[in-house]
Amino acid sequence: MMLSIRDLDLFYGDAQALDGVSLEIAEREIVAIVGANGAGKTSLIRAVTGMLRPARGAIAFEGASILGAPTSRICDLGVGQVPEGRQIFAGMTVRENLEMGAAIPRARARLKANLCRVFALFPRLAERRRQIAGTLSGGEQQMLAIGRCLMGEPRLILLDEPSLGLAPVVVQEMFGIIENLNREAGLTIVLVEQNVAQSLALAHRAYVLETGRIVLSGTGAELMANDGVREAYVGI
């Protein structure tokens, strides 16, 4: 397995955010983590990337433990994150933002090649390479956040709410980009989303997270056919 999580407990003070979470992500999969606000989805991503330290459990990337490793080390191993809210450097140009993504050791030597790759994937970013990132549209900023992640040459990408705040037509485009990254570039993707219907349609497998616990898992199609999931998260 590319990513393996076992019996993960995470607390914010006395409040438990993750309770015995276990899941596995195989290479070249798209796996959706779905659930309501406050279910623990972002906490799970932050635990994987080393931003939060779990109280108990195990996290392994390609068979080696990354629990307790610094975020910089986890990133350099090939784990990339596109955070909720994009978190671009608003006062820097598009190109400068992308160059920041190549600052980790694994990617420094191939900055120019990866820049060409990102510009080929996102022609709008190429057109706006000298533009201040904070003046981009929401969809363009999300492309920039993904492009910045790709500059670090990740093998696993954790996407946190990539459709948040985007117009419906842009959401469709964003899910198409995610599918392309998996199918054409061979990247393994963990997709954390409140847009449950589209996430399950795209994902090979999915987990449902409720109040810090995994309550269901299966293929995207299986969960989409589950009456409880449809009623709770899809509204049908």
Secondary structure, 3 states (H helix, E strand, C coil): CCEEEEEEEEEECCEEEEEEEEEEECCCCEEEEECCCCCCHHHHHHHHCCCCCCCEEEEEECCEECCCCCHHHHHHHCEEEECCCCCCCCCCEHHHHHHHHCCCCCCHHHHHHHHHHHHHHCHHHHHCCCCEHHHCCHHHHHHHHHHHHHCCCCCEEEEECCCCCCCHHHHHHHHHHHHHHHHCCCCEEEEEECCHHHHHHHCCEEEEEECCEEEEEEEHHHHHCCHHHHHHHHCC
